[in-house]
Amino acid sequence: MTIALAWPGLGLGQEYTFGKDSNTYGTYSGVSSGSSGKNGFYLAPRFLDSLTNTGEINGSGGRASRTCNTVGGAIAAGFYLNRLDSRIPLRTEVEYAARGDVRASWDRSIDTGMRQFKALFNVQTLQANVYWDIDTGTAFKPFIGGGLGLSFIYADYMPEGRGSYSDSTTGFAWNAGAGVAYDINESITVDLAYRFAGFGHAEARTPNSTTRNYMTANEFLLGLRLHF
């Protein structure tokens, strides 16, 4: 006996088979978790929440790092490599991400004589990512991956009583993380992911000194993959 369950309009369905000749209680035959879309290409808009760490501010008395939350967005264009060889469970993509401004401040310290200090950072990245999609035999598919690329950091340092000084730097960016995806149908996949990212150094110079700090982030992403 076969029982079929379906959700109209979503392209989702499950078929369960019961009987003497069946060795299992249920057989999933809905959307394939190994789906690589129509032609293997996809476009992925993403919402991004970034817990950005400024790193220790050198050149200003060694001020401790600050962690600030900011939101942003990303867009990626990718390709499923299993379209070339079904034995390769990988996909690759190029991703551009932009984040909101990070604003951090340090209070005046009477004990150390440090003045109040403020800083503003803006981080954008362009990275090539590779993911391993783990086939579970269902529409849910965990994945792990990482990427390398470039960071574009604007930094504005504002020490009390000394005006401000700013600069833009291009550095080496990287990320590593994991997530889970769900195939809604052959055209749309939704995914949720976490990654740890390194953005490289923010830096600005004055005639007398250089202020720099290495920036990192814990990032959470919610996105869609639109296959075509």
C-alpha positions in Angstrom: 0.0 0.0 0.0 1.3 3.4 -0.9 0.3 6.7 0.8 1.3 10.0 -0.9 1.4 13.3 0.9 1.8 16.5 -1.0 1.8 20.3 -0.4 0.3 22.0 -3.5 2.2 24.9 -5.0 5.5 24.2 -3.2 6.6 21.2 -5.2 7.0 19.1 -2.0 5.9 15.6 -1.5 6.5 12.4 0.4 5.6 8.9 -0.5 5.4 6.1 2.1 5.2 2.4 1.2 3.9 -0.3 3.5 3.6 -4.0 2.9 5.1 -7.4 3.4 7.8 -6.9 0.7 8.9 -3.5 2.2 12.0 -3.6 4.4 11.4 -0.1 5.6 8.5 1.7 7.2 8.8 4.7 4.9 10.6 5.7 1.8 11.2 9.4 1.2 10.7 10.5 -2.4 10.2 14.2 -2.1 12.6 16.9 -3.3 16.1 15.4 -3.7 18.6 16.7 -1.2 21.2 16.3 -3.9 19.4 18.9 -6.0 21.8 21.1 -8.0 19.2 23.2 -9.5 18.3 23.3 -13.2 21.6 23.9 -14.8 23.9 23.9 -11.8 24.0 27.7 -11.3 22.5 29.7 -8.5 22.1 33.3 -7.2 22.0 33.7 -3.5 20.8 36.9 -1.7 21.6 36.7 2.1 20.8 38.6 5.3 23.8 38.9 7.5 24.2 39.6 11.3 27.8 40.2 12.3 29.2 40.3 15.8 32.4 42.2 14.9 35.4 42.3 17.2 37.7 45.4 16.7 40.8 43.7 18.1 43.1 45.5 20.4 43.8 49.0 19.2 47.6 49.4 19.0 49.2 52.8 18.7 46.8 54.3 21.2 48.0 52.9 24.5 47.0 49.3 23.7 43.2 49.7 24.2 41.2 46.5 24.7 39.1 45.1 21.9 35.4 45.8 21.6 32.6 43.6 20.1 29.7 45.3 18.3 26.7 44.0 16.5 25.9 45.2 13.0 23.7 43.9 10.2 24.2 43.8 6.5 23.7 41.8 3.3 25.5 39.6 0.8 25.0 38.4 -2.7 26.7 35.3 -4.2 26.8 33.6 -7.5 27.6 29.9 -7.5 27.8 26.6 -9.3 27.2 23.0 -8.1 30.2 20.9 -9.2 28.2 17.7 -9.2 26.8 18.9 -12.5 30.2 18.1 -13.9 30.8 14.9 -11.9 28.1 13.4 -9.7 30.8 12.1 -7.4 31.8 15.6 -6.4 29.5 16.9 -3.6 30.9 20.4 -3.7 29.7 23.8 -4.8 31.7 27.0 -5.3 30.7 30.6 -5.3 31.9 34.2 -5.4 30.3 36.4 -2.6 30.3 40.1 -2.0 29.2 41.2 1.5 28.6 44.7 3.0 28.1 45.4 6.7 26.8 48.3 8.6 29.2 50.7 10.5 30.9 49.4 13.6 31.1 52.2 16.3 33.2 51.6 19.4 34.3 53.8 22.2 36.7 53.7 25.2 36.2 55.8 28.3 38.7 58.1 29.8 40.9 56.4 32.5 42.1 58.5 35.4 44.3 55.6 36.6 46.3 55.3 33.3 45.9 58.8 32.0 44.2 57.6 28.8 41.9 60.0 27.1 38.5 59.0 25.7 38.8 57.3 22.4 36.3 56.5 19.7 36.5 54.6 16.4 34.3 53.9 13.4 34.9 50.9 11.0 33.2 49.7 7.9 34.0 46.3 6.4 33.2 44.9 3.0 34.5 41.6 1.6 34.8 39.8 -1.7 35.5 36.1 -1.3 35.6 32.8 -3.2 33.8 30.1 -1.1 33.7 26.3 -1.4 31.1 24.2 0.4 30.7 20.4 0.9 27.0 19.5 0.9 26.3 16.4 2.9 23.5 14.3 1.3 21.1 13.0 4.0 18.6 11.4 1.6 16.0 14.1 2.6 15.3 17.7 1.7 17.6 18.8 4.6 21.2 19.1 3.8 24.0 20.1 6.2 27.1 21.7 4.8 30.5 22.9 5.8 32.9 25.2 4.0 35.1 28.2 3.9 36.5 30.9 1.7 39.4 33.3 0.9 39.4 36.7 -0.6 39.8 40.5 0.0 38.6 42.8 2.7 38.0 46.6 2.2 38.1 48.4 5.6 37.4 52.0 6.3 38.7 53.2 9.7 38.2 56.5 11.4 40.0 57.0 14.8 38.9 59.8 17.0 41.1 60.4 20.1 39.8 63.0 22.5 41.3 66.4 21.9 43.3 65.4 18.8 40.7 65.5 16.1 40.4 62.4 13.9 42.4 60.6 11.3 41.1 58.0 8.9 42.2 55.7 6.0 41.0 52.8 3.9 42.9 49.5 3.6 42.6 46.4 1.4 43.6 43.2 3.1 43.3 39.4 3.2 40.0 38.0 4.3 39.0 34.4 5.2 36.1 32.5 6.7 35.1 29.0 7.9 31.7 27.8 9.0 28.8 25.4 8.7 25.1 25.4 8.2 22.0 23.6 7.0 19.9 23.9 3.9 16.4 22.9 2.9 15.3 22.3 -0.7 11.9 23.9 -1.0 11.7 22.7 -4.6 14.1 22.4 -7.6 14.2 26.1 -8.0 14.6 27.4 -4.4 16.8 26.4 -1.4 16.8 28.2 1.9 19.8 28.0 4.2 21.0 29.1 7.6 24.7 29.3 8.4 27.3 30.4 10.9 30.9 31.4 10.1 33.9 32.8 11.8 35.6 35.5 9.7 38.9 37.3 9.7 39.0 40.7 8.0 42.7 41.7 8.3 44.0 45.0 9.7 42.3 48.3 9.8 45.0 51.1 9.8 45.4 54.8 9.7 48.5 57.0 10.1 49.4 60.3 11.5 52.7 62.2 11.1 53.8 60.7 14.4 52.2 57.3 14.7 50.3 54.4 13.2 47.1 53.0 14.7 46.0 49.6 13.6 43.9 46.6 14.8 43.1 43.2 13.5 39.3 42.7 13.0 37.3 39.4 13.2 33.6 38.5 13.4 31.1 35.8 14.3 28.5 35.9 11.6 25.1 34.4 11.1 23.5 34.3 7.6 20.0 33.5 6.4 19.7 33.2 2.6 18.0 31.8 -0.4 19.6 30.0 -3.4 17.7 30.6 -6.6 18.6 27.9 -9.1 18.6 28.4 -12.8 
